[in-house]
Amino acid sequence: MFLYPNFMINRYGPWMDTNLVVPTGPETCVVVFEYWLETERLRGRGAERFVAESLKASEVVQREDEWLCEKVQEGMRSPVWRPGRYVAAVEGAMYNFHRKLWEDMTDDE
């Protein structure tokens, strides 16, 4: 689930995490992660290992996402990059987000 403009809630089985994106500059941000786990998963044999392995896997995914975002930003600064149209079939949510953000940032009232 996404709460405009910068808060996400993700649910993966017994895990839930939140991501708060805090802008730190025109092209930079910090993402604050918080994790929750169903209490039943904290009991019994292997619980500590399950938590440690899950957090490690989450860290790997976050680093991959960070790398991808940095590569996109590098590409957008390239002299050959040109903006194009959104692909409605797969980028509808992104289009709506960017349109709302643009309206909020350019609203004079």
C-alpha positions, 0 to 999 in steps of 0.5 A: 500500500502506498500513502501519497507522497512518500510512505509505503506499507509492504506485507510479505507473509508474516512480515510487514515493513514500512518505508518512509522516503525523506528527501535530502536534496533535489536528487537524493533521499533517505529511506527509513525502514521499520519491520514487524513480524507476527509474534508466532514467528518469534517463538519456537525452534529456529525463530532467531535464525528465521528473523536473521535470514529474513532481515539479511534477505531484505537488506539484499533487496534494498541494496539491489533497489538502491543500485537500480535507482542510482543507475536510473538517475545516472541514465537520466543525466546522460546527454542522450536521454530524452523523456518519453510517454508513459506506457499506460498498461504498466505505468499507470500508477507512476503516471498518476503519482507524477501527475499529482506531485506535479499538480501539488508542486505547481499549484499557486493557490 
